[in-house]
Amino acid sequence: MKRLFTGFVLLATACGPPATYAVHFKRAPKTPANASVIVDEQYIGPLSYVAAHGIRVEAGEHRISIEKDGYFPYDQRVEAEGGTLQLDVELTPIPD
């Protein structure tokens, strides 16, 4: 008796790793290099490092925040779905 597992093969190929997309950051000159980059409430690293190397995120919606004491936070929701995202980051100082 011969068994066919074609349904299993199709299922296995559909369950590969999730798609990821690149996010690049461009830091404005007056924005502090040591501002914290946070993606989906998880600390990623200082802005200078993240801007130099970029990050990868899974497909779907993500919340990206950049924070530094003395500045208004940068907060944006992005949709990763094909292609590369480019974020221009400029933090504004909080007036005294």
N, C-alpha and C positions, 0 to 999 in steps of 0.2 A: 504494500500500500504506500503510495507517494503522498506526502503532505506538502501543501503550499503555504508559504508564510508571506506572501506578497503584501498583505495588509499590515503586517508587522514591520516590514521594511519601509513602507511609506510612512508609518507613524514614527519610526526611528529617525528618518531623515528630516521630519518636520520638527523634531525636538532638539535641534542643535543649539549652540550658544546664542544668547540674545544679541541682536544687532547693537553696535555702539557707534556713537558719532563724536567727532572732535568739536571741542569748544575752545576758541582762542580768545585771549583777552588783550586789549590794547589799553595800557595805562596812560592817562593824561599826565603831562609833566609835573603838575602840582599835586597830584594824588600820591599819598605816602606809599612807598614801596613795601612797607611792612604791614599794610592793611591786611586783615584776615579774609580769606576766601572761604565761603561756606556754601555747600551744595546740599540741598535737601536736609538742612539742619546738621550736617556733618562737616567738621573742620577739614579743609583740604590743605591749606598752607598759606604762606605769605604771598601777597599779590605779585611781587617781583619774580618769585620762583614760578608761580602758576602762569604768569604772562610769558615767561621765557619758554616754558615747556608745554603749555596747554593741558587740557584734561580730556578724558573720554567719558561719556555718559550713555546709559542705555536709552533706547528709543522711548519716547513718551515725554510727559511734562515734568519739568524740574524747576525748583526755586533756587536762584543763585543770589547770594547776598555777599556784599563786601563791606566790612565794618572796621572802623578805627575810632578810638576815643577822640572827641573834639570835632568829629565830622558827621554830617548826616549820612545814614547808611544808603548804599546802593542796593536796591532790591528789585529783582525782575524774575518773572516766570517765563520760561522758554519752552518751546516744543522741539524736541530733537526728532527729526523725521526725514532723514536723507540730506546729505550734504554737510557742510561745516558751518558752525555758528560763529560769528564774530561779534564780540561784545566790547564796546568802547566804554571804559570805566573812568568816571571823573567824580571824585568825592568833593563835596562842598563843605568848607569849614562852617561850624556852628558859630554865629556871632556872639561876642561877649555880652 
